[in-house]
Amino acid sequence: MNVIQLFLVGIGGFLGAVSRYYVSSVMTSRFSTEFPYGTLTVNLIGSFLLGLLFGIHSGFDELMLFFATGFLGAFTTFSTFKVESVKLFVEQKWKPLILYIGLSYVLGILLAYIGFIIGMK
């Protein structure tokens, strides 16, 4: 790994983190409920886009470092998904918990697959 590659990942990560914060904030302000719409939204968008990128591009060059590793790595958030799931579990909010986990995994995998298929065409 060289300095340019680190820079690409860093700039992509910065833009992805800022974008995640913006999208999550918009979703939270529109849907002020216990359900974590913001995290679900960024993770589903990120799943589709990452699938699309890997479908379009088979190599792992600087473009993939910027978009896939940097931007989408920071845009999506597996750790926040886990913490929000634990919070719903601790608060015994079973219906939102099951819905959140189910939608996150099922739709996330489905959207990644759809993106990959579209990207391969």
Residue pairs with C-beta under 8 A, 6 or more apart in sequence:
4 62
5 62
5 65
8 62
8 65
8 66
8 70
9 65
9 66
9 69
9 70
9 73
10 70
11 66
11 70
12 65
12 66
12 67
12 69
12 70
12 71
12 73
12 74
13 69
13 70
13 71
13 73
13 74
14 70
14 74
15 70
15 71
15 74
16 70
16 71
16 72
16 73
16 74
16 75
16 76
17 74
17 75
19 42
19 71
19 75
20 42
20 74
20 75
20 76
20 77
23 38
23 41
23 42
23 45
24 38
24 39
24 41
24 42
25 38
26 38
27 37
27 38
27 41
28 37
28 38
30 37
31 37
34 88
34 91
34 93
34 96
35 96
35 99
35 100
36 80
36 81
36 84
36 100
39 77
39 80
39 81
39 84
40 100
40 103
40 104
42 75
42 76
42 77
43 76
43 77
43 78
43 81
43 104
43 108
44 103
44 104
44 107
44 108
44 111
45 75
46 72
46 75
46 76
47 76
47 107
47 108
47 109
47 111
47 112
47 115
48 111
48 112
48 114
48 115
49 72
49 115
50 68
50 72
50 76
50 112
50 115
51 111
51 112
51 113
51 114
51 115
51 116
51 117
51 119
52 115
52 116
52 118
52 119
53 64
53 67
53 68
53 72
53 115
53 119
54 68
54 115
54 116
54 119
55 115
55 116
55 117
55 118
55 119
55 120
56 119
56 120
57 63
57 64
57 119
60 68
81 104
84 100
85 97
85 100
85 101
88 96
88 97
88 100
89 97
